[in-house]
Amino acid sequence: MPVPFLPPETDEAGTRSRDAGFAAPEVVAAVGTVPFQAAVFTVPAGARTLPDRHPGVQELWLVQQGHGHVHCAGHARPAGPGTLIALAGDETHQLVAGAEDMTVLSLWWRT
């Protein structure tokens, strides 16, 4: 069963995101509750996400398109399509897009 995504939202940094609708009645009827959340977000070319931190939450990012850098734990690492990034909840993290928009699938869950 395909999971519907909610309408897109744009934050003050210009990042566009769409959360997965795991609470949609048809999803709950088909699979019950899901122990994680998901979203797809796009960072415009040359832009960056707001610095973020989630104590008590683990997160994975899978870059789908675009190239840039992930800043986490005082380090900047290159990221591009297929890059999987594991983020500990207590670490401040930020994504910086390069010359093209970056689209990322984000999965997170409480620990």
Secondary structure, 3 states (H helix, E strand, C coil): CCCCECCCEECCCCCEEEEECCCCHHHHHHHCCCCCEEEEEEECCCCECCCECCCCEEEEEEEEECCEEEEECCEEEEECCCCEEEECCCCCEEEEECCCCEEEEEEEEEC
